[in-house]
Amino acid sequence: MKKLTRAEMAARVARDIPDGAVVNLGIGLPTLVANHLPTDREVLLHSENGVLGMGPAPASGAEDWDLINAGKQPVTLLPGGSYFHHADSFAMMRGGHLDYCVLGAFQVSATGDLANWHTGAADAIPAVGGAMDLAIGAKKTYVMMEHLTKSGESKIVPACTYPLTGVGCVSRIYTDLATIDVTPHGLRVIDIVEGLSLDELQRLSGVPLVAA
């Protein structure tokens, strides 16, 4: 079994972003999606600090540190892109104007609950940012994450044990092992990495899975 690299995960997510979509890419892994969007599609990337129309990451040495995303990473701006107050940005998020958001996660439950802002550990620094607004405000919420923790535990769980970001908000999960839809009838595996069987994915995940 060969796990997907982070770039391969980002390319897999990018493949599912349709032409004309307005999309927010969350801090961390999801920001990589910007580098893999097909050039023949017009996708408007949004950042909650007040940017619409972001492009891929700038080349090394070409960074403009006055132009950053919500994770303080340098970005580029495509022709027609715009800047605005973050209050207007959050109004876009809360008002249902985003077609998709792609977020990282600590846990996703079998019913699509999302936990991505705090592990509950005493020494952890909570960082909710705009995650709650995005998870509930976007028309579809995708999660992009490693399938397992560093200790080998599944991040897809029967029920989240960490503080929730949103309830029943996740519609699709992208990991380094599989792409999984969250449906009213359970978790449906859309695709799986080469060399990994559904039975083995089931064992690693610890939650019921069905093939598409």
C-alpha positions as CSV (number, residue, x, y, z in Angstrom):
1,M,0.0,0.0,0.0
2,K,1.3,3.4,-0.9
3,K,-0.3,6.4,0.8
4,L,-1.0,9.5,-1.2
5,T,1.4,12.4,-0.7
6,R,0.1,15.7,0.4
7,A,0.4,17.0,-3.2
8,E,-1.5,14.0,-4.4
9,M,-4.2,14.6,-1.8
10,A,-4.5,18.2,-2.9
11,A,-4.8,17.2,-6.6
12,R,-7.5,14.7,-5.7
13,V,-9.6,17.4,-3.9
14,A,-8.9,19.9,-6.8
15,R,-10.3,17.4,-9.3
16,D,-13.7,17.6,-7.6
17,I,-14.0,21.4,-7.5
18,P,-16.3,22.4,-10.4
19,D,-15.9,25.3,-12.8
20,G,-17.4,28.5,-11.4
21,A,-17.2,27.5,-7.7
22,V,-16.4,29.9,-4.9
23,V,-14.2,28.0,-2.4
24,N,-12.5,28.7,0.9
25,L,-9.4,26.6,1.6
26,G,-8.7,26.2,5.3
27,I,-5.4,26.6,7.1
28,G,-2.9,23.8,6.7
29,L,-3.2,21.0,4.2
30,P,-6.2,22.5,2.3
31,T,-4.1,25.5,1.1
32,L,-2.2,23.1,-1.2
33,V,-5.4,22.6,-3.3
34,A,-4.8,26.1,-4.8
35,N,-1.7,24.7,-6.6
36,H,-3.6,21.9,-8.3
37,L,-6.7,23.5,-9.7
38,P,-7.1,22.8,-13.4
39,T,-6.2,25.9,-15.5
40,D,-9.3,25.4,-17.7
41,R,-11.7,26.0,-14.8
42,E,-12.5,29.4,-13.2
43,V,-12.5,28.8,-9.5
44,L,-12.7,31.8,-7.1
45,L,-10.7,31.2,-3.9
46,H,-11.7,33.0,-0.8
47,S,-9.8,33.7,2.4
48,E,-11.6,34.9,5.5
49,N,-9.1,37.7,6.2
50,G,-10.6,39.4,3.2
51,V,-9.4,38.1,-0.2
52,L,-11.3,36.8,-3.2
53,G,-9.6,35.6,-6.3
54,M,-6.4,34.0,-4.9
55,G,-4.1,32.1,-7.2
56,P,-1.4,29.5,-6.5
57,A,1.4,30.1,-4.1
58,P,4.1,32.5,-5.3
59,A,7.4,31.3,-6.6
60,S,10.3,31.4,-4.0
61,G,11.6,35.0,-3.9
62,A,8.4,36.5,-5.4
63,E,6.4,36.6,-2.1
64,D,4.5,39.8,-1.2
65,W,4.0,39.7,2.6
66,D,1.2,42.3,2.3
67,L,-0.7,39.6,0.4
68,I,-1.4,36.6,2.6
69,N,-4.1,34.1,3.4
70,A,-5.7,33.4,6.8
71,G,-2.8,31.2,7.7
72,K,-0.3,34.0,7.1
73,Q,1.1,32.3,4.0
74,P,2.0,34.4,1.0
75,V,-0.5,34.0,-1.9
76,T,-1.0,35.5,-5.4
77,L,-4.0,37.4,-6.7
78,L,-5.5,36.6,-10.1
79,P,-6.8,39.3,-12.5
80,G,-10.1,40.5,-11.1
81,G,-9.3,39.5,-7.5
82,S,-10.3,41.8,-4.7
83,Y,-9.6,42.8,-1.1
84,F,-12.2,43.7,1.5
85,H,-12.9,44.1,5.2
86,H,-12.9,40.9,7.2
87,A,-16.4,41.7,8.4
88,D,-17.6,41.5,4.8
89,S,-15.7,38.3,4.4
90,F,-17.5,36.7,7.3
91,A,-20.8,38.0,6.0
92,M,-20.0,36.0,2.8
93,M,-19.3,32.9,4.9
94,R,-22.3,33.1,7.1
95,G,-24.6,34.2,4.3
96,G,-24.2,31.0,2.3
97,H,-22.2,32.6,-0.5
98,L,-19.4,30.0,-0.5
99,D,-20.0,26.9,-2.6
100,Y,-17.4,24.8,-0.9
101,C,-14.9,25.0,2.0
102,V,-12.1,22.5,2.4
103,L,-11.0,22.1,6.0
104,G,-8.5,20.1,8.0
105,A,-9.7,18.0,10.9
106,F,-8.7,16.3,14.1
107,Q,-11.7,14.0,13.9
108,V,-14.7,13.4,11.6
109,S,-17.6,11.3,12.9
110,A,-19.5,8.7,10.9
111,T,-22.4,11.1,10.7
112,G,-20.3,14.0,9.5
113,D,-19.7,15.9,12.7
114,L,-16.4,17.9,12.6
115,A,-13.8,18.5,15.3
116,N,-10.9,20.7,14.0
117,W,-10.2,23.5,16.4
118,H,-9.2,22.0,19.8
119,T,-8.1,18.6,21.1
120,G,-9.2,19.4,24.6
121,A,-5.7,18.7,25.9
122,A,-4.7,21.1,28.7
123,D,-1.5,22.2,26.9
124,A,-3.3,22.6,23.5
125,I,-3.9,26.1,22.1
126,P,-7.4,26.4,20.8
127,A,-7.7,28.0,17.3
128,V,-11.2,28.1,16.0
129,G,-10.7,31.1,13.6
130,G,-13.5,31.0,11.0
131,A,-13.9,27.3,11.1
132,M,-17.3,27.2,12.6
133,D,-18.6,29.9,10.3
134,L,-17.2,28.0,7.3
135,A,-18.4,24.5,8.3
136,I,-22.0,25.7,8.7
137,G,-22.0,28.5,6.1
138,A,-20.6,26.8,3.0
139,K,-23.0,24.9,0.8
140,K,-20.6,21.8,1.0
141,T,-17.9,21.1,3.5
142,Y,-15.0,18.9,2.5
143,V,-12.4,17.6,4.9
144,M,-8.8,16.9,3.9
145,M,-6.6,15.1,6.5
146,E,-4.4,12.1,7.1
147,H,-6.4,9.0,7.7
148,L,-4.6,8.0,10.9
149,T,-3.0,9.9,13.8
150,K,0.7,9.6,14.5
151,S,-0.1,6.9,16.9
152,G,-2.1,4.9,14.3
153,E,-5.6,5.8,15.5
154,S,-8.3,6.6,12.9
155,K,-9.4,10.2,12.6
156,I,-12.7,8.9,11.3
157,V,-14.6,7.9,14.4
158,P,-18.0,6.7,15.5
159,A,-18.5,9.9,17.5
160,C,-16.1,12.8,18.0
161,T,-14.4,13.0,21.4
162,Y,-12.9,16.5,20.8
163,P,-14.9,19.7,21.0
164,L,-17.1,20.1,17.9
165,T,-16.8,22.6,15.2
166,G,-20.0,21.7,13.5
167,V,-22.7,19.0,13.6
168,G,-23.5,16.9,10.5
169,C,-21.7,19.4,8.3
170,V,-19.1,17.3,6.5
171,S,-20.2,15.9,3.1
172,R,-16.9,14.3,1.9
173,I,-13.6,13.2,3.5
174,Y,-10.3,13.1,1.6
175,T,-7.5,11.2,3.2
176,D,-4.1,9.8,2.2
177,L,-5.9,6.4,1.9
178,A,-9.3,7.0,0.5
179,T,-12.1,9.4,-0.6
180,I,-15.3,8.9,1.4
181,D,-18.7,10.4,1.1
182,V,-20.8,11.0,4.3
183,T,-24.4,9.9,3.4
184,P,-27.6,9.4,5.3
185,H,-27.0,5.7,4.9
186,G,-23.4,5.7,6.2
187,L,-19.9,6.2,4.9
188,R,-19.4,5.3,1.2
189,V,-16.0,4.8,-0.2
190,I,-15.6,6.6,-3.5
191,D,-12.0,5.5,-4.2
192,I,-9.1,3.9,-2.4
193,V,-5.3,3.9,-2.8
194,E,-3.8,1.1,-4.8
195,G,-2.9,-1.9,-2.8
196,L,-5.4,-1.4,0.0
197,S,-8.5,-3.5,0.2
198,L,-11.9,-2.3,1.5
199,D,-11.6,-4.8,4.3
200,E,-8.3,-3.4,5.4
201,L,-9.5,0.2,5.1
202,Q,-12.4,-0.9,7.3
203,R,-10.1,-2.4,9.9
204,L,-7.9,0.7,10.0
205,S,-10.9,3.0,10.2
206,G,-12.9,1.2,12.8
207,V,-16.2,2.5,11.5
208,P,-18.6,0.8,9.0
209,L,-17.8,1.5,5.4
210,V,-19.6,0.5,2.2
211,A,-18.3,0.6,-1.4
212,A,-19.7,3.1,-3.8
